[in-house]
């Protein structure tokens, strides 16, 4: 027979215990937020700390109201204090949704939203007095964001760019055949006529695979430039998570 696990959340926590919970959340938020801030992401140091503190305070408030759960004999309402942390998780879902952006087939900000989500759960753990669980979650989060970063940089992933070229011909150049030997794929997206110069401008969507750590080669520009005039080359992609 398995014995039930003991609960680390006392019904009547002391003030030193509550201060310790908030300090641990502050430390966890500082470590995770510093990692995000160093990489220039939107959810940086202050945002991460505030999300963790909000979750911890909600959990502490639920903890302090544990002995008021239930419905009194003279009351029609039933208090369920565990709805406080559930409400925090729902609120963070809106923050995470605002961090995620979509541009065509590219989605950015998913790692930022996930960081906010895990920071909320860490705040709930520390706020509930589960110091061991919160510390392990913080360590695993740091390993995922920092130590595994080099693996993510080595994984080949899809890259996208827009290449605009101009030509006096009214038919688009066969850009796909030009760039295919270099490992690129090209699709014509738009065609415009520049009456002032008497030229046609063709825009192509480029796709290729390469690790995030590798620099984008300029060889394609040299190859295409031998057949037509290059107007614009714009990389479209997600920032490193």
C-alpha positions in Angstrom: 0.0 0.0 0.0 1.2 3.5 -0.9 1.1 6.1 1.8 -0.3 9.5 0.7 2.2 12.3 0.1 2.3 14.9 2.8 1.2 18.4 1.9 3.7 21.2 2.2 1.1 23.9 2.3 0.0 24.6 6.0 -3.4 26.0 6.6 -2.0 28.8 8.7 1.4 29.8 7.2 3.7 32.1 9.2 5.0 35.4 7.9 8.6 34.1 7.6 7.3 31.2 5.5 5.4 33.6 3.2 8.4 35.9 2.8 10.5 32.9 1.9 8.0 31.8 -0.8 8.1 35.3 -2.4 11.9 35.5 -2.3 12.2 32.1 -4.0 9.8 33.2 -6.7 11.7 36.5 -7.1 15.0 34.5 -7.5 13.4 32.1 -10.0 11.9 35.0 -12.0 15.2 36.8 -12.0 17.1 33.8 -13.4 14.6 32.9 -16.1 13.9 36.6 -16.9 17.7 37.4 -17.2 18.0 34.6 -19.7 15.2 36.0 -21.8 16.4 39.6 -21.4 19.9 38.8 -22.6 18.5 37.5 -25.9 16.4 40.6 -26.4 13.0 38.9 -26.1 9.8 40.8 -25.3 9.1 38.9 -22.0 12.3 40.0 -20.2 13.4 40.4 -16.6 10.5 42.6 -15.1 7.7 40.8 -17.0 8.9 37.3 -15.9 9.3 38.4 -12.3 5.9 40.1 -12.2 4.1 37.0 -13.7 5.8 34.8 -11.1 4.9 37.1 -8.2 1.3 37.4 -9.4 1.0 33.6 -9.4 2.6 33.3 -6.0 0.5 35.9 -4.3 -2.7 34.3 -5.7 -1.6 30.9 -4.4 -0.6 32.4 -1.0 -4.0 34.1 -0.8 -5.7 30.8 -1.5 -3.5 29.2 1.1 -4.5 31.8 3.7 -8.2 31.2 2.9 -8.1 27.4 3.0 -9.9 27.3 6.3 -12.8 29.4 5.0 -13.7 26.9 2.2 -17.2 25.6 2.0 -20.6 27.1 2.6 -21.9 28.4 5.8 -25.3 27.6 7.2 -26.5 31.2 6.6 -24.9 31.5 3.1 -26.1 30.7 -0.3 -22.6 30.9 -1.8 -19.8 28.3 -1.7 -16.2 29.6 -1.6 -13.6 27.6 -3.6 -10.3 29.4 -3.0 -8.5 27.2 -5.5 -10.1 29.2 -8.2 -7.5 31.9 -7.5 -4.6 30.0 -9.0 -6.8 28.8 -11.8 -7.7 32.4 -12.6 -4.0 33.3 -12.8 -3.3 30.5 -15.3 -6.2 31.8 -17.4 -4.9 35.3 -17.3 -1.4 34.3 -18.3 -3.0 32.6 -21.3 -4.0 36.0 -22.6 -0.4 37.3 -22.0 1.0 34.4 -23.9 -1.5 34.8 -26.7 -0.3 38.4 -27.1 3.3 37.3 -27.3 2.6 34.9 -30.2 2.6 36.5 -33.7 1.9 35.0 -37.0 3.3 36.2 -40.3 2.2 33.9 -43.1 3.4 30.5 -42.4 5.9 31.7 -39.7 4.9 31.8 -36.0 7.0 33.7 -33.5 6.9 34.2 -29.8 5.9 30.6 -28.9 9.0 30.1 -26.6 8.2 33.5 -24.9 4.6 32.4 -24.2 5.8 29.0 -22.9 8.3 30.8 -20.6 5.4 32.9 -19.1 3.4 29.7 -18.6 6.1 27.8 -16.8 7.0 30.9 -14.7 3.4 31.0 -13.6 3.4 27.4 -12.6 6.7 27.9 -10.7 5.1 30.9 -8.9 2.1 28.7 -7.9 4.5 26.0 -6.6 6.5 28.4 -4.5 3.4 30.3 -3.4 1.9 27.0 -2.2 5.0 26.2 -0.2 6.3 23.4 -2.4 9.9 24.7 -2.4 11.4 21.5 -3.7 9.0 21.3 -6.7 9.5 25.0 -7.5 13.3 24.6 -7.3 13.3 21.6 -9.6 11.0 23.3 -12.1 13.3 26.4 -12.1 16.4 24.2 -12.7 14.8 22.3 -15.6 13.5 25.6 -17.1 17.0 27.0 -17.0 18.5 23.8 -18.6 15.9 24.0 -21.3 16.4 27.7 -22.1 20.2 27.8 -21.7 22.0 24.5 -21.8 19.9 23.1 -24.7 20.3 26.2 -26.7 23.3 24.9 -28.5 21.4 21.8 -29.7 18.6 24.1 -31.1 21.2 26.1 -33.0 22.5 23.0 -34.7 19.2 21.7 -35.9 18.5 22.5 -39.6 15.3 24.4 -39.9 13.3 26.1 -42.6 14.3 29.7 -43.5 12.4 32.1 -45.7 13.2 35.3 -47.6 11.8 37.6 -50.2 13.9 38.2 -53.3 12.9 41.0 -55.7 14.5 41.3 -59.1 13.9 43.5 -62.1 14.1 42.8 -65.8 13.0 44.5 -69.0 11.3 41.2 -70.1 7.6 40.9 -69.5 8.0 37.3 -68.4 9.5 36.4 -65.1 13.0 34.8 -65.0 13.2 31.1 -64.1 14.6 31.8 -60.7 13.8 28.3 -59.4 16.3 26.7 -61.9 18.9 29.3 -61.0 18.8 28.7 -57.2 18.0 25.0 -57.1 21.7 23.8 -57.3 22.3 26.0 -54.2 19.6 24.2 -52.2 17.0 26.9 -52.5 13.4 26.8 -53.7 11.7 29.8 -55.3 8.1 30.7 -56.0 6.8 33.8 -57.8 4.6 35.9 -55.5 4.1 39.3 -57.1 4.8 41.1 -60.4 4.8 44.9 -60.9 5.5 47.2 -63.8 7.8 50.1 -63.1 6.7 52.5 -65.8 9.3 55.1 -64.9 12.1 52.8 -65.6 10.3 50.6 -68.1 11.1 47.5 -66.2 9.2 44.7 -64.5 9.8 43.9 -60.9 9.3 40.3 -59.8 9.2 39.2 -56.2 9.9 35.5 -55.2 9.5 33.6 -52.0 12.7 31.7 -51.2 12.8 28.7 -48.9 15.9 26.7 -47.7 17.1 24.7 -44.8 20.1 25.4 -42.6 21.0 25.5 -38.9 20.2 28.6 -37.0 23.8 29.2 -36.1 25.0 29.2 -39.8 25.3 32.5 -41.5 23.1 33.1 -44.6 25.2 32.7 -47.7 25.4 35.6 -50.3 26.2 33.2 -53.0 22.6 33.2 -54.2 22.8 36.9 -54.8 25.8 36.5 -57.0 24.2 33.8 -59.0 20.9 35.7 -59.6 22.8 38.9 -60.2 24.3 37.4 -63.3 20.9 37.1 -65.0 18.9 40.1 -63.7 19.1 43.1 -61.4 18.5 42.5 -57.7 16.1 45.0 -56.2 15.6 43.7 -52.6 16.5 40.7 -50.4 14.7 40.4 -47.1 15.0 37.6 -44.6 11.8 36.6 -42.9 12.2 34.4 -39.9 11.8 33.8 -36.2 14.3 35.1 -33.7 16.2 32.4 -32.0 14.0 31.0 -29.1 
